[in-house]
Amino acid sequence: MSIRIRYLSSTIFNYMYLNKSAFRWITMGLLGFFGFISCNNTPKENVLFKKDLKDDSAKKAYLIKIGNAPKPTEQPFVADSNKLYVYLTFDDGPQPGSVTCFNICKAEGIKATFFMVALHQQRKRDGKQIVGMIRNGYPQFLLANHSYDHTMEHYQYFYQHPDMAFDNFVRAQDTLQVPKKFIRLPGNGGWVLQNQVRTSHLVSAVAHRLDSAGFTVIGWDLEWNFNHKNARPVQSPEKLAAQVDSAFSKHNEHIRKNIVILTHDRMFQHAEDSSSLVKFIQILKQNPKYVFETVDHYPGAKK
């Protein structure tokens, strides 16, 4: 019950954010609405989002606004068939470790993508500065969308309410001022590319909504795992580099000759762990076939 009430509160806030004309009605009905919810233990889809998004002119206009947001300077890109592309991605920022990851990648001269959470920007004193640094770092760095609140860690409830989840991503896109429409689903490795939606059943509904709205959703091929008690990396840089080599040689990529690596900013907040990131990058750079890229150059990414 506490999860439902918490998320319905977030839902109402998102609706007010996208539909300001409804503010007075929601304010007047708020107490009665929660009174009804607290007395009804039968799970129901949030009534605020039952209307088809395609028929909601306010949301359509808002999506057009996002689509017309200033985009970073486009760089001509032609994939080299003799190269193997590595997409190093960092999730959940801005967090402790975000600036360290940025500085390491910059010093090593490699490209990287940061999937960021809007609520983390708001809760961190220098959050807007960090997000702006990533946004303005294109083409070396790409800022991407990792939702507004990371589902508040209630993944199943979040994805079982796809309209609410969709609005959550739209709100994050605006709050973070993400210049391109690239998303990673919290806690899920689903993919949405041109002419391809490949996800689990749980996230299928929101994935198709994002697809219809022109978003690309990026999963991952390899994860640099971390200890959930102290956020420290599990694999050594040598071990992870060997996993990259193996995935390429055994063709275990989602798309041949392209590997997306998932990491998290907070894994590298301490010096002994940030040195592992440096070591991993330097190992891969020794292979002349490996090229680091941002996910907007992933095959099948929407333009």
DAGI-V998761 format. One record per backbone hydrogen bond with DSSP energy under -1.0 kcal/mol. NH is the residue of the N-H (numbers start at 1). CO is the residue of the C=O. E is the energy in kcal/mol with one decimal. If there is no record, write none. Layout:
BEGIN
nh=NH co=CO e=E
nh=NH co=CO e=E
END
This chain:
BEGIN
nh=5 co=1 e=-2.6
nh=6 co=2 e=-2.3
nh=7 co=3 e=-2.6
nh=8 co=4 e=-2.6
nh=9 co=5 e=-1.9
nh=10 co=6 e=-1.7
nh=11 co=7 e=-2.5
nh=12 co=8 e=-2.4
nh=13 co=9 e=-2.0
nh=14 co=10 e=-2.5
nh=15 co=11 e=-2.6
nh=16 co=12 e=-2.6
nh=17 co=13 e=-2.2
nh=18 co=14 e=-2.0
nh=19 co=15 e=-2.2
nh=22 co=19 e=-2.3
nh=23 co=20 e=-1.6
nh=26 co=22 e=-2.5
nh=27 co=23 e=-2.5
nh=28 co=24 e=-2.2
nh=29 co=25 e=-1.8
nh=30 co=26 e=-1.0
nh=33 co=29 e=-2.5
nh=34 co=30 e=-2.4
nh=35 co=31 e=-2.0
nh=36 co=32 e=-2.0
nh=37 co=33 e=-2.1
nh=38 co=34 e=-2.6
nh=49 co=46 e=-1.8
nh=50 co=47 e=-1.1
nh=55 co=52 e=-1.5
nh=56 co=53 e=-1.4
nh=60 co=56 e=-2.2
nh=61 co=57 e=-2.5
nh=62 co=58 e=-1.9
nh=63 co=59 e=-2.4
nh=64 co=60 e=-2.0
nh=65 co=61 e=-2.0
nh=66 co=62 e=-2.1
nh=67 co=63 e=-2.6
nh=68 co=64 e=-1.5
nh=69 co=66 e=-1.7
nh=83 co=80 e=-2.1
nh=84 co=289 e=-3.2
nh=85 co=257 e=-2.7
nh=86 co=291 e=-3.2
nh=87 co=259 e=-3.0
nh=89 co=261 e=-2.3
nh=90 co=113 e=-2.5
nh=91 co=263 e=-2.1
nh=92 co=115 e=-1.1
nh=98 co=95 e=-2.5
nh=101 co=97 e=-2.5
nh=102 co=98 e=-2.3
nh=103 co=99 e=-2.8
nh=104 co=100 e=-2.4
nh=105 co=101 e=-2.5
nh=106 co=102 e=-2.4
nh=107 co=103 e=-2.6
nh=108 co=104 e=-2.3
nh=110 co=105 e=-2.2
nh=112 co=140 e=-1.9
nh=113 co=88 e=-2.3
nh=114 co=142 e=-2.8
nh=115 co=90 e=-2.7
nh=116 co=144 e=-2.6
nh=117 co=93 e=-3.1
nh=118 co=147 e=-1.7
nh=119 co=148 e=-2.9
nh=121 co=117 e=-1.3
nh=122 co=118 e=-1.7
nh=123 co=119 e=-1.8
nh=124 co=120 e=-1.2
nh=127 co=124 e=-2.1
nh=130 co=126 e=-2.2
nh=131 co=127 e=-2.6
nh=132 co=128 e=-2.6
nh=133 co=129 e=-2.0
nh=134 co=130 e=-2.0
nh=135 co=131 e=-2.9
nh=136 co=132 e=-2.6
nh=137 co=134 e=-1.3
nh=140 co=137 e=-1.3
nh=141 co=137 e=-1.2
nh=142 co=112 e=-1.7
nh=144 co=114 e=-2.7
nh=145 co=182 e=-2.9
nh=146 co=116 e=-2.4
nh=152 co=149 e=-2.1
nh=153 co=150 e=-1.9
nh=154 co=151 e=-2.2
nh=158 co=154 e=-2.2
nh=159 co=155 e=-2.6
nh=160 co=156 e=-1.7
nh=161 co=158 e=-1.2
nh=165 co=161 e=-2.3
nh=166 co=162 e=-2.8
nh=167 co=163 e=-2.2
nh=168 co=164 e=-1.8
nh=169 co=165 e=-1.9
nh=170 co=166 e=-2.2
nh=171 co=167 e=-2.6
nh=172 co=168 e=-1.9
nh=173 co=169 e=-2.5
nh=174 co=170 e=-1.7
nh=175 co=171 e=-2.8
nh=176 co=172 e=-2.8
nh=178 co=173 e=-1.9
nh=182 co=180 e=-1.5
nh=183 co=216 e=-2.7
nh=184 co=145 e=-2.2
nh=188 co=185 e=-1.6
nh=191 co=198 e=-2.6
nh=192 co=217 e=-2.4
nh=193 co=196 e=-2.7
nh=194 co=300 e=-2.8
nh=196 co=193 e=-2.0
nh=198 co=191 e=-2.5
nh=207 co=203 e=-2.3
nh=208 co=204 e=-2.2
nh=209 co=205 e=-1.6
nh=210 co=206 e=-2.6
nh=211 co=207 e=-2.4
nh=212 co=208 e=-2.2
nh=213 co=209 e=-1.4
nh=214 co=211 e=-1.6
nh=215 co=210 e=-2.6
nh=216 co=181 e=-2.8
nh=217 co=192 e=-2.1
nh=218 co=183 e=-2.8
nh=221 co=260 e=-2.6
nh=222 co=260 e=-2.1
nh=224 co=262 e=-3.0
nh=225 co=223 e=-1.2
nh=227 co=232 e=-2.9
nh=231 co=227 e=-2.9
nh=234 co=225 e=-2.6
nh=240 co=236 e=-2.4
nh=241 co=237 e=-2.3
nh=242 co=238 e=-1.9
nh=243 co=239 e=-1.8
nh=244 co=240 e=-2.0
nh=245 co=241 e=-2.2
nh=246 co=242 e=-2.4
nh=247 co=243 e=-2.5
nh=248 co=244 e=-2.2
nh=249 co=245 e=-2.4
nh=250 co=246 e=-2.5
nh=252 co=247 e=-2.7
nh=258 co=255 e=-1.4
nh=259 co=85 e=-2.7
nh=261 co=87 e=-2.8
nh=262 co=222 e=-3.1
nh=263 co=89 e=-1.8
nh=265 co=91 e=-1.5
nh=267 co=264 e=-1.8
nh=268 co=265 e=-2.0
nh=269 co=266 e=-1.1
nh=274 co=270 e=-2.8
nh=275 co=271 e=-1.8
nh=277 co=273 e=-1.3
nh=278 co=274 e=-1.9
nh=279 co=275 e=-2.3
nh=280 co=276 e=-2.5
nh=281 co=277 e=-2.3
nh=282 co=278 e=-2.4
nh=283 co=279 e=-2.2
nh=284 co=280 e=-2.1
nh=285 co=281 e=-2.2
nh=287 co=284 e=-1.6
nh=290 co=287 e=-1.6
nh=291 co=84 e=-2.4
nh=293 co=86 e=-2.4
nh=297 co=294 e=-2.0
nh=298 co=295 e=-1.6
nh=301 co=298 e=-2.2
END
